[in-house]
Amino acid sequence: MKALGIHLLIELTSCNRHKIDSVDYLEKIMAQAAEIAGATVLKTAFQDFNPQGVSGVVVIAESHLTIHTWPEYGYAAIDIFTCGSRVDPWRAAAYLKEHLEAGDVQIRDFRRGIPTEDEGNQPDDRFIEHATFGSTDH
C-alpha cells in the first residue's frame, strides 16, 4: 500500500461526564489536540444536543478530528485521520484521553492509501505525500 495517512478510531469510556457534555470545552481541547499532534487547524464546527451530548469536527490541513459523545454513558467516540508523516495522531489521542479523564481507551489504527500489486502481505511504513493533480500515474 502507498500509505497516504493514518486513521485512528478511538473508544474512550468512563470519561468525565461534565467535560464530554461541554461544547465549548470539547471544541477547545480538540483543536489543542490537533495542534499538539503538529497539525494545522483550519476550521471547527461543534454542536451540543438536548438533553446531552456533543458532536464536532476539527478540519485540519492534514485531514480531520471528530468526536461524538454520550455523557449519560461516560463514552466518547473519536476519529483522528492525518495525512503524511509530519503529524502524529497518537499524540492527539493521548492528550484527549488525559483531558477527558477517560478510565479506559481502545484504539484501532488503519493505514489509509492506495493498494499496490507488489506489496504482498508486508506493510509499507513509508508515506506518500500530496502531489499536483494530474502528476501521478494511476
C-alpha positions as CSV (number, residue, x, y, z in Angstrom):
1,M,0.0,0.0,0.0
2,K,1.1,3.5,-0.7
3,A,0.0,5.0,2.6
4,L,-1.4,8.5,2.5
5,G,-2.2,8.6,6.2
6,I,-3.2,7.0,9.5
7,H,-6.8,6.8,10.8
8,L,-7.3,6.2,14.5
9,L,-10.7,5.0,15.7
10,I,-10.8,5.7,19.5
11,E,-13.2,4.5,22.1
12,L,-13.0,6.4,25.4
13,T,-15.0,5.1,28.4
14,S,-15.5,6.2,31.9
15,C,-14.9,9.8,30.8
16,N,-15.6,12.9,32.9
17,R,-19.3,13.3,32.1
18,H,-19.3,17.1,32.5
19,K,-16.3,17.6,30.2
20,I,-17.8,15.4,27.4
21,D,-21.0,17.4,27.6
22,S,-19.4,20.8,27.3
23,V,-19.4,22.0,23.7
24,D,-17.0,24.9,24.5
25,Y,-14.6,22.6,26.4
26,L,-14.6,20.0,23.6
27,E,-14.0,22.5,20.8
28,K,-11.1,23.9,22.7
29,I,-9.4,20.6,23.6
30,M,-10.0,19.0,20.2
31,A,-8.3,22.0,18.5
32,Q,-5.5,21.8,21.0
33,A,-5.1,18.1,20.4
34,A,-4.7,18.8,16.7
35,E,-2.0,21.4,17.3
36,I,-0.1,19.1,19.8
37,A,-0.1,16.5,17.0
38,G,1.6,19.0,14.7
39,A,-1.4,19.7,12.5
40,T,-2.6,23.0,11.1
41,V,-6.2,23.8,12.3
42,L,-8.3,25.3,9.6
43,K,-11.9,25.3,11.0
44,T,-14.0,23.8,13.7
45,A,-17.7,23.1,13.9
46,F,-19.3,21.8,17.1
47,Q,-22.9,21.2,18.2
48,D,-24.5,20.3,21.5
49,F,-27.7,18.3,21.8
50,N,-30.7,18.3,24.2
51,P,-30.7,16.8,26.7
52,Q,-27.0,16.0,26.4
53,G,-24.1,15.1,24.1
54,V,-21.9,16.9,21.6
55,S,-20.7,16.2,18.1
56,G,-17.8,18.1,16.5
57,V,-15.2,18.3,13.8
58,V,-11.8,19.9,13.6
59,V,-10.8,20.3,10.0
60,I,-7.0,20.3,9.7
61,A,-4.9,20.9,6.6
62,E,-3.8,17.2,7.0
63,S,-7.5,15.9,7.3
64,H,-9.7,15.9,10.4
65,L,-10.5,15.0,14.0
66,T,-14.1,14.2,15.0
67,I,-15.9,13.5,18.3
68,H,-19.3,12.2,19.3
69,T,-20.2,12.0,23.0
70,W,-22.8,10.2,25.1
71,P,-22.3,11.8,28.6
72,E,-25.0,9.5,30.1
73,Y,-22.6,6.6,29.5
74,G,-19.4,8.5,30.0
75,Y,-18.5,7.5,26.4
76,A,-16.7,9.4,23.6
77,A,-16.1,8.1,20.0
78,I,-13.2,9.9,18.4
79,D,-11.7,9.7,14.9
80,I,-8.3,11.1,14.0
81,F,-7.3,11.0,10.4
82,T,-3.9,12.5,9.4
83,C,-2.2,12.5,6.1
84,G,1.5,12.4,5.5
85,S,4.2,11.6,8.1
86,R,4.6,15.0,9.7
87,V,1.6,14.8,12.1
88,D,1.5,12.4,15.0
89,P,-2.1,11.3,15.7
90,W,-1.0,9.3,18.7
91,R,0.0,12.4,20.5
92,A,-3.5,13.8,19.9
93,A,-5.1,10.6,21.2
94,A,-3.0,10.7,24.4
95,Y,-3.9,14.3,25.0
96,L,-7.6,13.7,24.6
97,K,-7.6,10.6,26.9
98,E,-5.9,12.7,29.6
99,H,-8.1,15.8,29.2
100,L,-11.4,13.9,29.1
101,E,-10.2,11.9,32.1
102,A,-11.0,8.6,30.4
103,G,-10.8,5.5,32.5
104,D,-10.2,3.2,29.5
105,V,-9.2,3.7,25.9
106,Q,-9.3,1.4,22.9
107,I,-7.6,2.4,19.7
108,R,-7.7,0.8,16.3
109,D,-5.3,2.2,13.7
110,F,-5.6,1.9,10.0
111,R,-3.2,2.9,7.2
112,R,-5.3,4.7,4.5
113,G,-4.0,4.8,1.0
114,I,-3.6,3.3,-2.4
115,P,-3.3,-0.5,-2.7
116,T,-0.3,-1.8,-4.8
117,E,0.1,-5.1,-6.6
118,D,3.6,-5.7,-5.4
119,E,3.1,-5.2,-1.7
120,G,2.4,-8.8,-0.8
121,N,1.4,-9.1,2.9
122,Q,4.1,-6.8,4.2
123,P,3.0,-3.3,5.2
124,D,5.0,-0.4,3.8
125,D,5.9,2.0,6.6
126,R,6.6,4.9,4.1
127,F,4.0,7.5,3.4
128,I,3.5,9.2,0.1
129,E,2.8,13.0,0.1
130,H,0.3,15.1,-1.8
131,A,1.0,15.6,-5.5
132,T,-0.3,18.0,-8.0
133,F,-3.5,16.6,-9.7
134,G,-2.5,15.0,-13.0
135,S,1.1,14.5,-12.0
136,T,0.7,10.9,-10.8
137,D,0.3,7.8,-13.0
138,H,-2.7,5.9,-11.6
